[in-house]
């Protein structure tokens, strides 16, 4: 089991810049390139914004995830590269509850989870590829705080991760302020368009 140095400190104010922003608008302002393909919310759609604590694990194995939960700090999103495997769940209600108790703000799993019913009822942000009752192995190997691929999107340790009903997007903190400015401008443009539609004055433009 290997892990890199601790995650860098991220100013919580950077998270707040995206607290009410749609992933679709964020993605638009990242050239519509990054985004985790194939993952969906299992929790009912509550907004998620936090810092990536990344895990790479063997398909169907969750030993590295258990080790990562010992490292969770408030504001972390546990981001698991399980290779997209859907044959075994690598997390469920108990591990979610551990993550919650340690201050995590969400889970992103490129793989399968279980206990979909309790997860939906609790409402803690959980994004995954599938749900299945079959449990995991606990043999390893795995790595913590390394770059991972989640549904084709590269996530680096410490990246800002945002999730909503449309999915998950991630980006480095270094671009957060500039990106937030662009997001605000697009939100204003879209609000103006919707207002013009309601007023009957919309004359046509390329929309979303």
ABEGO torsion letter per residue (X at the ends): XBBBBBBBBBBAAAAAAAAABBAAAAAAAAGGABEBBGBBBAAGGBBBBBBBBBBBBBBGBAAAAAAAAAABBBGBBBBBBAGGBAABBABBAAAAAAAAAAGBAEBBBBEBBBGAAAAAAAGBBBBBABBBABBBBBAOBBBBGBBBBBGGBBBBBGBBBBBBAAEBBBBBAAAAAAAAAAAAAAAAAAAAAAAAAAAGABAEBBBX
